[in-house]
């Protein structure tokens, strides 16, 4: 379609191919193996295509998420909208373009996120699955899309409230993160291989608990993480005013004066001293300690779900071990 389109789509190619944890494709593959997918080697290539489609869902979601959050960086590089804005601003200075660079950047990124989500559907539907496998997996795919987008809306809407609602934070964790990141990828992979209802239920127990633990770790990294490892500015969640469970817990347990002090530190630019003070208040409230304890508890519950499936011969020892390894990968990460 021409050089401009090639350059635009090249940003998506780099986004998908360079970096990222590949967590969703990994869980999809383990769901496939859990349900005996290794007995269907003729569908291996199709499963690889389905796994790749999840990376396009993730790309579209993150591109849009950065616009919503006004985040300028992603994975240590300019976010898509920031890249397009900078590119346009340079063209304006050389009299090769006109218009508002911020608007152009956001518009280009919205469209790029849209095409990523559209291509994800195309890849999934044309992955090469048999008709029965596609019919089994499709309900989980469509549920994942709805849950992810609705969870994103709840996250955005929560940031407009004049208070921090722990219940809303839980709903965001449940649907935007747990379902989309772990539960539904497991379901899609398992359904492709013809998983039993009992296995699908057990994978839900595992996926929801581990997915919420994943988000709680993310919340801690969003405040205390090393920007060199996370690819995002340290303390970004505080500056963006993210209504996380961590923040809700801290505000609940702080004395009135400290409550107001912390509340007045979120949703705005922070100096190094202000960021340090916000972190101190989070620690002093006990919220950080309680969050770490909850992560450990959720991880233990996820492991119990696996052992229950193993006990009932729903999954093999090898798959159990792999999914146990993922518990550590998800909950003990620093990026």
WONOR-V149480 format. One line per field, one symbol per residue. psi: psi as a letter, one per 20 degrees, with the letter a starting at -180 (. if undefined). A space follows every 50 residues. Layout:
BEGIN
psi: ???
END
This chain:
BEGIN
psi: jrhghggghhggghghhoaqikgghghgghgghhjkhiimhijghghhgg ghhhhhggggghghghggikpiqpkjrprghhghgggghghghjkirrrp hgggggghhghghghghghggggghkhjqqgggghhhghhghgggggghg hgghgghhiiqkroohghhggghgghfgghhgghgggggghhjlqqhggh ghhgggggghhhhghhgggghigiqohhhhjqppjhhghikpmrhggggg hhiqqgghghgghiiqkrqprhgggggggghgghiihgghgghhggghgh gghhgghghghjkhqrhghggghhhhggghijrk.
END
